[in-house]
Amino acid sequence: VRCTYLDTFDWRVYADGAVLEMTPRNTKLSVTWTALNGNKRLGPVVLDQQPRFVEDISLSPLRRCLSPVVEMRALLPQFEVLREVQTLALLNQERKTVVRLQLVSEKVLESFSGKPLHALNYLKVMPLRGYGKSCDRAVQALSSVFQLAAIEGDFIRRTLARMDRLPVDPSRLRVDLSPEIRSDTAMKRVLLHLLNTVDVNEAGTRTNVDTEFLHDFRVAVRRTRSVFTQVKGVFPADVLERFTTELKWLGGITGPTRDLDVYLLTFDEYKNSLPEFQREHLEPLRHFLRVHQKMEQEKMATSLGSSRYRAFKREWREFLESPDPEKTTLRNAGRPVIDVVSRRIQRVYKRAVKEGRAIGPDTPADALHNLRKTCKKLRYLMEIFQALYLPVGVKHLIKALKVLQENLGDFQDLEVQALTLRKFGQQMMDEDHVGVDTLFVMGTLIVGLEKRQQKARQAFSVCFEELDCAEIRALFREIFADQSTQRVAG
């Protein structure tokens, strides 16, 4: 049997403790979901072709199980296995089957060429109900007589290990840092990791495999811009100016596509917020969004294939992989990274508290937007450099910050969505792709968004208290205290 194993780019099915297997069935394909521990199995579901998204699987318990796990991500063939199985029966004296054995010959194949990569032969022992002792004796005999050893680990991890791969999210932020290394060395290590994240998401972003490739691509770029410009006195001014310009350009060319992706992802939420008799009138907006998303996607793909982008990536990598000078005149480059980062985090936190305390019921919306930017910078710093600190304390602070960020994000996003829907309405009229009914329901959506924005504004003070309370202030002082002073005192 030739089996294809499907999962998302970031291995969501596996992370949820399951495996998704696709096998040929005559002229069709059979898809089965199985828990890694083997205790649960859903399917098979028979399909005409390989599913790209969960929605391509017919409505079934399998699809209902997958949907909240996979969400908007595409299902990709991770690897293929050609498996030959010979089943044997172990009989007792009455010639009754007490244990089943499977001799398995397994070859891992390249997903596209079908070329065998690795082979493995193993024996699978399957007990029958009521014959547990017979199974134990069989395993003992196989181990002692034939010198067979139990195979460790689950099937997915074991197979990928033979391919020198791991079932982990390639975009996950994980940088090992020592508190005492130089700041310029640490910064380059972090920025190189983020550049690699950009690289692994680039192909999926250009070809629009699913929306999360672009999302993770942009997050890596934003984190790069933030840490590159926030941690002062580490890199020369000309280097900062040169690469900051290109990073800003990169954020600009990917922004319009991501914005339209978000509107398409939330379209059903918009639609379901309307009375049922109005919902069909919103479909012209979906068509408009799809047309313009395709246009922006093509523009973005062209920019990501340009000589400017290739030159930026080449020069950026060369800089990040270049050795650090033994001596430097930059004030923070040679200092321990924990000293520099701790000081910066303290400053950004104090700025966030100051900005938040200045916001009242009548404060202009720009103040909330500025606070949101400050909170985002603070969170990036804590997330990127959390390996320098005790994880429990930092995670507690990030959790408190998330409460405020979600409130500020809702406030700004709802404002932007209302303004953008007005702009879309005007564009649709200019392109002669809208009727009165569609404009009316879009107006209804805008009113609903503005009401929700007002509720977010009213909830601000409560959310801000999560970050500006005695416990959190004390924890910030404790975790990010002046590390150099502590070492001298010690």
C-alpha positions as CSV (number, residue, x, y, z in Angstrom):
1,V,0.0,0.0,0.0
2,R,1.3,3.5,-0.9
3,C,0.3,5.9,1.9
4,T,0.6,9.7,1.9
5,Y,0.8,11.5,5.2
6,L,-0.9,14.9,5.3
7,D,-0.4,17.7,7.8
8,T,-0.1,21.5,7.8
9,F,3.2,23.3,7.3
10,D,3.4,23.8,11.1
11,W,2.4,20.2,11.9
12,R,-0.9,21.0,13.7
13,V,-2.4,17.6,13.3
14,Y,0.6,15.9,14.8
15,A,0.8,18.5,17.6
16,D,-2.8,17.6,18.4
17,G,-1.8,14.0,18.8
18,A,-2.9,12.5,15.6
19,V,-1.9,11.4,12.1
20,L,-3.8,11.9,8.8
21,E,-3.2,9.1,6.3
22,M,-4.3,9.1,2.6
23,T,-4.3,5.9,0.6
24,P,-5.6,5.0,-3.0
25,R,-8.9,3.3,-3.2
26,N,-9.6,2.2,-6.8
27,T,-9.9,5.5,-8.7
28,K,-10.5,7.5,-5.5
29,L,-8.6,8.4,-2.3
30,S,-9.3,7.3,1.2
31,V,-8.5,9.6,4.2
32,T,-8.2,8.4,7.8
33,W,-7.5,10.2,11.0
34,T,-5.9,8.1,13.8
35,A,-4.7,9.1,17.2
36,L,-1.0,8.6,17.8
37,N,-1.7,6.3,20.7
38,G,-4.0,4.2,18.5
39,N,-7.0,4.6,20.8
40,K,-9.2,6.4,18.3
41,R,-9.8,6.3,14.6
42,L,-12.1,8.4,12.3
43,G,-12.9,7.6,8.7
44,P,-12.1,6.5,6.2
45,V,-13.6,9.3,4.1
46,V,-13.5,8.7,0.4
47,L,-12.7,11.6,-1.9
48,D,-12.2,12.2,-5.6
49,Q,-8.9,14.1,-5.1
50,Q,-6.4,15.1,-2.4
51,P,-7.9,17.7,0.0
52,R,-6.2,21.0,0.1
53,F,-8.2,22.5,3.0
54,V,-10.5,20.9,5.6
55,E,-13.5,22.2,3.6
56,D,-12.5,19.8,0.8
57,I,-13.4,16.9,3.1
58,S,-17.0,15.9,3.1
59,L,-18.9,16.7,6.3
60,S,-18.1,13.9,8.7
61,P,-16.8,13.3,12.2
62,L,-13.3,13.4,10.7
63,R,-13.8,16.9,9.3
64,R,-15.4,18.1,12.5
65,C,-12.4,16.8,14.4
66,L,-9.9,18.5,12.1
67,S,-11.5,21.9,11.5
68,P,-10.7,23.5,14.9
69,V,-7.1,22.1,14.7
70,V,-6.2,22.9,11.1
71,E,-8.2,26.1,10.7
72,M,-7.1,28.1,7.7
73,R,-4.0,26.1,6.9
74,A,-3.5,23.9,3.9
75,L,-3.1,20.2,4.2
76,L,0.3,19.3,2.6
77,P,1.8,15.9,1.7
78,Q,4.7,15.7,4.3
79,F,6.0,12.3,3.1
80,E,4.9,9.0,1.5
81,V,5.4,5.5,2.6
82,L,5.3,2.3,0.5
83,R,4.4,-0.4,2.9
84,E,4.2,-4.2,2.3
85,V,2.5,-6.2,5.0
86,Q,2.4,-9.9,5.6
87,T,0.0,-11.0,8.4
88,L,0.6,-14.1,10.5
89,A,-1.5,-15.8,13.1
90,L,0.0,-17.3,16.2
91,L,-2.1,-20.4,17.2
92,N,-2.5,-22.2,20.5
93,Q,-2.8,-26.0,20.8
94,E,-6.4,-25.9,19.8
95,R,-5.3,-24.1,16.6
96,K,-7.1,-20.9,17.7
97,T,-5.5,-17.6,16.9
98,V,-4.3,-15.9,20.1
99,V,-1.9,-13.2,18.7
100,R,-1.6,-11.6,15.3
101,L,1.8,-10.6,13.9
102,Q,2.5,-8.3,10.9
103,L,5.8,-8.4,9.1
104,V,6.2,-4.9,7.7
105,S,8.6,-3.7,5.0
106,E,8.4,0.1,4.8
107,K,10.1,2.5,2.4
108,V,9.9,6.3,2.8
109,L,9.5,8.0,-0.5
110,E,10.0,11.5,-1.9
111,S,6.6,13.0,-2.2
112,F,7.0,14.1,-5.8
113,S,9.5,11.7,-7.5
114,G,8.5,8.6,-5.6
115,K,12.2,7.8,-5.1
116,P,12.9,5.6,-2.1
117,L,14.8,7.4,0.7
118,H,14.9,5.0,3.6
119,A,13.8,1.5,4.4
120,L,12.8,-0.2,7.6
121,N,11.6,-3.7,8.4
122,Y,9.8,-4.4,11.6
123,L,7.4,-6.8,13.3
124,K,4.1,-5.6,14.7
125,V,2.5,-7.6,17.5
126,M,-1.2,-7.2,18.0
127,P,-2.9,-8.8,21.0
128,L,-6.4,-10.2,20.9
129,R,-8.9,-9.7,23.6
130,G,-8.6,-12.2,26.4
131,Y,-5.1,-13.4,25.3
132,G,-2.9,-10.8,26.9
133,K,-0.6,-13.4,28.5
134,S,-0.1,-15.1,25.2
135,C,0.9,-11.7,23.7
136,D,3.4,-11.1,26.5
137,R,5.0,-14.5,26.0
138,A,5.2,-13.9,22.3
139,V,6.9,-10.6,22.8
140,Q,9.3,-12.2,25.3
141,A,10.2,-15.0,22.9
142,L,10.7,-12.6,19.9
143,S,13.0,-10.4,22.0
144,S,15.1,-13.3,23.4
145,V,15.3,-15.7,20.5
146,F,15.5,-13.3,17.6
147,Q,17.2,-10.4,19.5
148,L,14.5,-8.0,18.5
149,A,14.2,-4.6,20.3
150,A,11.2,-2.5,20.8
151,I,10.9,0.5,18.4
152,E,10.9,3.8,20.4
153,G,8.8,6.9,19.6
154,D,5.7,7.4,17.6
155,F,5.5,6.6,13.9
156,I,5.7,10.2,12.6
157,R,8.7,11.3,14.6
158,R,10.4,8.0,13.9
159,T,9.9,8.3,10.2
160,L,11.0,11.9,10.0
161,A,14.1,11.2,12.1
162,R,15.2,8.9,9.2
163,M,14.7,11.9,6.9
164,D,16.6,14.2,9.3
165,R,13.4,16.2,9.9
166,L,11.3,17.0,13.0
167,P,7.5,17.6,13.2
168,V,7.8,21.1,14.6
169,D,6.6,24.5,13.4
170,P,9.4,26.0,11.2
171,S,8.2,29.5,12.2
172,R,8.4,29.0,15.9
173,L,10.6,31.5,17.7
174,R,13.3,29.5,19.4
175,V,16.8,31.1,19.9
176,D,19.2,29.8,22.5
177,L,21.1,32.7,24.1
178,S,23.6,32.9,26.9
179,P,23.2,36.0,29.2
180,E,26.9,36.8,29.0
181,I,27.5,36.9,25.3
182,R,28.1,40.2,23.5
183,S,25.1,42.1,22.5
184,D,26.1,42.3,18.8
185,T,26.7,38.6,18.7
186,A,23.3,37.9,20.3
187,M,21.5,40.3,18.1
188,K,22.9,38.8,14.9
189,R,22.0,35.3,16.1
190,V,18.4,36.4,16.7
191,L,18.1,38.3,13.4
192,L,19.6,35.4,11.5
193,H,16.9,33.1,13.0
194,L,14.2,35.5,11.9
195,L,15.7,35.7,8.4
196,N,15.6,31.9,8.2
197,T,11.9,32.1,9.2
198,V,11.4,34.6,6.3
199,D,13.1,32.1,4.0
200,V,11.0,29.0,5.0
201,N,7.8,31.0,4.5
202,E,8.8,32.7,1.3
203,A,7.7,30.0,-1.2
204,G,4.3,29.5,0.4
205,T,3.9,33.3,0.5
206,R,4.7,33.8,-3.2
207,T,2.5,31.0,-4.4
208,N,-0.3,31.6,-1.9
209,V,-0.5,28.1,-0.5
210,D,-2.4,29.4,2.5
211,T,-2.7,32.7,4.3
212,E,-0.5,31.7,7.2
213,F,2.7,31.7,5.2
214,L,2.3,35.4,4.5
215,H,1.2,36.0,8.2
216,D,4.3,34.3,9.5
217,F,6.5,36.0,6.9
218,R,5.3,39.4,8.0
219,V,5.6,38.6,11.8
220,A,9.2,37.7,11.2
221,V,9.8,40.9,9.3
222,R,8.1,43.0,12.0
223,R,10.1,41.3,14.8
224,T,13.2,42.0,12.8
225,R,12.4,45.7,12.4
226,S,11.5,46.0,16.0
227,V,14.6,44.3,17.6
228,F,17.0,45.8,15.0
229,T,15.9,49.4,15.7
230,Q,15.0,49.2,19.4
231,V,18.2,47.8,20.9
232,K,20.4,50.9,20.6
233,G,24.2,51.2,20.3
234,V,24.8,47.8,18.9
235,F,25.1,48.4,15.2
236,P,26.6,51.3,13.2
237,A,24.2,54.1,12.1
238,D,24.8,53.5,8.4
239,V,23.9,49.8,8.8
240,L,20.8,50.7,10.6
241,E,19.7,53.2,8.0
242,R,20.5,50.9,5.1
243,F,18.6,47.8,6.3
244,T,15.8,49.6,8.0
245,T,14.8,51.2,4.7
246,E,14.6,47.8,3.1
247,L,12.7,46.1,5.9
248,K,10.2,48.9,5.8
249,W,9.8,48.4,2.1
250,L,9.3,44.7,2.7
251,G,6.5,45.4,5.2
252,G,4.9,47.8,2.7
253,I,4.8,45.4,-0.3
254,T,3.2,42.6,1.8
255,G,0.7,44.7,3.7
256,P,-2.1,45.0,1.1
257,T,-2.3,41.3,0.4
258,R,-2.4,40.5,4.1
259,D,-5.2,43.0,4.7
260,L,-7.3,41.4,2.1
261,D,-6.5,38.0,3.4
262,V,-7.9,39.1,6.8
263,Y,-11.1,40.4,5.3
264,L,-11.7,37.1,3.5
265,L,-10.9,35.1,6.6
266,T,-13.4,37.1,8.6
267,F,-16.0,37.4,5.8
268,D,-18.2,34.6,7.2
269,E,-18.2,36.3,10.6
270,Y,-19.4,39.5,8.9
271,K,-22.0,37.6,7.1
272,N,-23.3,35.7,10.1
273,S,-23.6,38.9,12.1
274,L,-26.4,40.0,9.7
275,P,-30.0,39.0,9.7
276,E,-30.4,35.9,7.5
277,F,-32.5,37.6,4.9
278,Q,-29.6,40.1,4.3
279,R,-26.7,37.7,4.1
280,E,-26.9,37.0,0.4
281,H,-26.5,40.7,-0.4
282,L,-23.0,40.6,1.0
283,E,-21.7,38.1,-1.6
284,P,-20.7,40.9,-4.1
285,L,-18.2,42.1,-1.4
286,R,-16.7,38.6,-1.2
287,H,-16.2,38.6,-5.0
288,F,-14.7,42.1,-4.8
289,L,-12.2,41.0,-2.1
290,R,-11.2,37.9,-4.0
291,V,-10.5,39.8,-7.2
292,H,-8.4,42.5,-5.4
293,Q,-6.6,39.9,-3.3
294,K,-5.6,38.1,-6.4
295,M,-4.3,41.4,-7.9
296,E,-2.3,42.3,-4.8
297,Q,-1.0,38.7,-4.5
298,E,0.4,39.0,-8.0
299,K,2.0,42.4,-7.3
300,M,3.6,41.0,-4.1
301,A,4.9,37.9,-5.8
302,T,6.5,40.1,-8.4
303,S,8.2,42.2,-5.7
304,L,9.4,39.1,-3.9
305,G,10.9,37.9,-7.2
306,S,12.6,41.2,-7.9
307,S,16.4,41.9,-7.9
308,R,15.9,44.4,-5.1
309,Y,14.5,41.7,-2.8
310,R,17.2,39.2,-3.7
311,A,19.9,41.8,-3.2
312,F,18.5,42.7,0.2
313,K,18.4,39.1,1.4
314,R,21.9,38.4,0.2
315,E,23.4,41.5,1.8
316,W,21.4,41.1,5.0
317,R,22.6,37.5,5.4
318,E,26.2,38.4,4.6
319,F,26.0,41.1,7.4
320,L,24.4,38.8,9.9
321,E,26.9,36.0,9.2
322,S,30.0,38.3,9.3
323,P,32.3,38.0,12.4
324,D,32.0,40.7,15.1
325,P,35.0,43.0,15.5
326,E,37.2,42.2,18.6
327,K,37.0,45.9,19.6
328,T,34.2,48.3,19.1
329,T,33.4,51.9,19.8
330,L,29.6,51.3,19.9
331,R,28.4,51.7,23.5
332,N,26.4,48.5,23.7
333,A,27.9,46.2,21.2
334,G,30.4,44.6,23.5
335,R,28.3,44.5,26.6
336,P,26.5,41.4,27.9
337,V,23.2,41.0,26.1
338,I,21.2,40.6,29.3
339,D,22.4,44.0,30.5
340,V,21.4,45.8,27.3
341,V,18.0,44.0,26.8
342,S,16.9,44.3,30.4
343,R,17.5,48.0,30.4
344,R,15.6,48.4,27.2
345,I,12.6,46.3,28.4
346,Q,12.4,48.4,31.5
347,R,12.4,51.6,29.5
348,V,9.7,50.4,27.1
349,Y,7.5,49.1,30.0
350,K,7.8,52.5,31.8
351,R,6.8,54.3,28.5
352,A,3.8,52.0,28.1
353,V,2.6,52.7,31.7
354,K,3.1,56.5,31.2
355,E,1.2,56.5,27.9
356,G,-1.6,54.3,29.3
357,R,-2.1,56.5,32.4
358,A,-2.5,59.6,30.2
359,I,-5.5,58.0,28.4
360,G,-8.9,59.1,29.6
361,P,-12.4,58.9,28.3
362,D,-11.9,61.9,25.9
363,T,-8.4,61.2,24.8
364,P,-8.1,61.0,21.0
365,A,-7.8,57.6,19.4
366,D,-4.2,58.2,18.3
367,A,-3.1,57.9,21.9
368,L,-4.5,54.3,22.0
369,H,-2.9,53.5,18.7
370,N,0.5,54.8,19.9
371,L,0.2,52.7,23.1
372,R,-0.6,49.7,21.0
373,K,2.7,50.2,19.1
374,T,4.6,50.5,22.3
375,C,3.0,47.3,23.7
376,K,3.9,45.5,20.6
377,K,7.6,46.5,20.9
378,L,7.6,45.4,24.5
379,R,6.1,42.0,23.7
380,Y,8.5,41.4,20.8
381,L,11.5,42.1,23.1
382,M,10.2,39.8,25.9
383,E,9.3,37.0,23.5
384,I,12.6,37.2,21.5
385,F,14.9,37.3,24.5
386,Q,12.9,35.3,27.0
387,A,15.6,32.6,26.9
388,L,17.7,34.9,29.0
389,Y,15.3,34.8,32.0
390,L,13.3,32.4,34.1
391,P,10.5,31.3,31.8
392,V,7.7,31.3,34.4
393,G,8.0,35.0,35.3
394,V,8.3,36.2,31.7
395,K,5.4,34.2,30.5
396,H,3.3,35.7,33.3
397,L,4.2,39.2,32.1
398,I,3.5,38.4,28.5
399,K,0.1,37.0,29.5
400,A,-0.8,40.3,31.3
401,L,0.4,42.3,28.3
402,K,-1.7,40.2,25.9
403,V,-4.9,41.2,27.7
404,L,-4.2,44.9,27.0
405,Q,-2.9,44.2,23.5
406,E,-6.1,42.3,22.5
407,N,-8.1,45.3,23.7
408,L,-6.0,47.8,21.9
409,G,-5.9,45.6,18.8
410,D,-9.7,45.2,18.8
411,F,-10.1,49.0,19.1
412,Q,-7.8,49.8,16.2
413,D,-8.8,46.9,14.0
414,L,-12.5,47.8,14.3
415,E,-11.8,51.4,13.4
416,V,-9.7,50.3,10.4
417,Q,-12.3,47.8,9.3
418,A,-15.1,50.4,9.4
419,L,-13.0,52.9,7.4
420,T,-11.9,50.2,4.9
421,L,-15.4,49.0,4.3
422,R,-16.4,52.6,3.4
423,K,-13.5,52.7,1.0
424,F,-14.4,49.3,-0.5
425,G,-18.0,50.5,-1.0
426,Q,-16.7,53.5,-3.0
427,Q,-14.4,51.3,-5.0
428,M,-17.2,48.9,-5.8
429,M,-19.4,51.8,-7.0
430,D,-16.5,53.1,-9.2
431,E,-16.1,49.6,-10.7
432,D,-19.9,49.3,-11.1
433,H,-19.9,46.0,-9.1
434,V,-22.4,46.9,-6.4
435,G,-26.1,47.3,-5.9
436,V,-28.1,49.2,-3.4
437,D,-28.8,46.2,-1.2
438,T,-25.1,45.4,-0.9
439,L,-24.3,49.0,0.1
440,F,-27.0,48.9,2.7
441,V,-25.8,45.7,4.4
442,M,-22.2,47.0,4.3
443,G,-23.5,50.1,6.1
444,T,-25.1,47.9,8.6
445,L,-21.8,46.1,9.2
446,I,-20.1,49.5,9.6
447,V,-22.5,50.5,12.3
448,G,-22.0,47.2,14.1
449,L,-18.2,47.7,13.9
450,E,-18.4,51.2,15.4
451,K,-20.5,49.9,18.3
452,R,-18.0,47.2,19.0
453,Q,-15.2,49.7,18.9
454,Q,-16.9,51.8,21.4
455,K,-17.3,48.8,23.8
456,A,-13.5,48.1,23.4
457,R,-12.8,51.7,24.3
458,Q,-14.9,51.4,27.4
459,A,-13.1,48.2,28.5
460,F,-9.7,49.9,28.1
461,S,-9.2,51.0,31.7
462,V,-9.9,47.5,33.1
463,C,-7.5,45.9,30.6
464,F,-4.8,48.5,31.3
465,E,-4.9,47.6,35.0
466,E,-3.7,44.1,34.1
467,L,-0.4,45.7,33.1
468,D,-0.3,48.6,35.5
469,C,-0.8,46.9,38.9
470,A,1.5,46.5,41.9
471,E,2.2,42.8,41.2
472,I,3.2,43.3,37.5
473,R,5.3,46.4,38.3
474,A,7.2,44.5,41.0
475,L,7.7,41.6,38.7
476,F,9.1,43.8,35.9
477,R,11.6,45.3,38.4
478,E,12.6,41.9,39.7
479,I,13.1,40.2,36.4
480,F,14.6,43.0,34.4
481,A,16.6,44.8,37.1
482,D,20.0,46.2,36.2
483,Q,21.9,42.9,35.7
484,S,25.3,44.6,35.8
485,T,24.6,46.0,39.2
486,Q,23.5,42.6,40.5
487,R,26.7,40.9,39.3
488,V,28.9,43.6,41.0
489,A,26.9,43.2,44.2
490,G,27.2,39.4,43.9
